[in-house]
Amino acid sequence: MPSEELLELVGNENDIATALERALFLAGHSAHNIGFQCGGLSVQVQGVDGNDQFQHGTSVKQGFEVIAGNDLFTYFNGLNATGDYTDQGLETTKEYAPKAE
C-alpha cells in the first residue's frame, strides 16, 4: 500500500523509482507522533499525544522507513513541541540536511 500512496503523490512509477533512490531527511517532533498528525483529534479521545492509542496507525516517520528503508532515510528530532532546540540539535540537523537530496 505505501508505494501505491506514493504513486498518487509523485505521479507515475518512474517518479517512484527515482524518489526511492534519493537520500531522505525528516526532522521535527511531530513526524513520529500519530496523535499530533491527527491534529490532536481522534475517534477515541481529544488531545492524543503519541502512538500508543493508534495500534494500526503509521506515523510519517514509519511510512518513510517502509518506503525508503533505513539506508536512504534519516530522521532526527532536534526540536520540541514549543519550538525550542539545543545548539547540538541544530548542528546535527545542519549535518544531516545536506546529505539528503
Secondary structure, DSSP 8 states (H G I E B T S, - for coil): -HHHHHHHHHSSHHHHHHHHTS-EEEESTTTT-HHHHTTTB-SS-BS--SSTT-TT---HHHHHHHHH-TTTEEEE--B-TTS-B-HHHHHHHHHHGGG--
